[in-house]
Amino acid sequence: MSKKEDKKAAEQAARQEAQRRQAIAEFNKNNAGHFVIDPDRIPTEEDIRAAQKDFEYATTTLNEKNDYIVADKENALRVAKFMREFIGNCHWEQRYFVGVINFCALMDEFIEKFDENNPTDLVLEYGPLQFAQIMFANYSGNGLEEAKRMAEINDEFVPIHDKLHELTDWYENEAKKCEDLRNRWAMYAQGYAMEIVPQDESHKNASVEEQPAEEAVTETPASEEKAE
């Protein structure tokens, strides 16, 4: 290759690198606080394999998690009875009738097998948990009498509703982390060293397996005697 050709190739490479850095700067600007690409680093094959493993581990761990604690053993029977009664009498639409039948059967089984001498936590897999959260979040009624009934059970309803919401929020947040790891792996494979910006430095090293800080419904509401 002649000197002229060498110079031309070098100029072209310089232009490509300038365009690359400009694209990275634009990406970093548009994704500030979420993703950041290091313009001075090119991922190696080892880096790409490590990013793939990070994604696969996080996804597998989340998908295999099946122990969402809704209520501790001191409150498990009461909460199960309340949820059985509430969902068993709630308004449903379309295919949700299947969920109502299955969830009530699940609570009936838990209540029947519950041993008050050897109590256990009320633990749900994600599917039933998500269904219960949807039903609690979208409850409805008709007229004054049903409004009065809701007012009577509200003290017990609220902490259970909040716990279901907390657990499903946790799951959705972890699912977003998995999606971020998938995007990171994809960007690595394309030659961009993209990293995920920690949303909270205090949780930067937290595991995908961690539960929310508050483990379960532990407080007895004022209306406990009504659920019994």
Beta strands, then each sheet from edge to edge (+ up, - down):
strand 1: 35-37
strand 2: 68-71
strand 3: 122-124
strand 4: 194-196
sheet 1: 1+ 4-
sheet 2: 2+ 3-
end
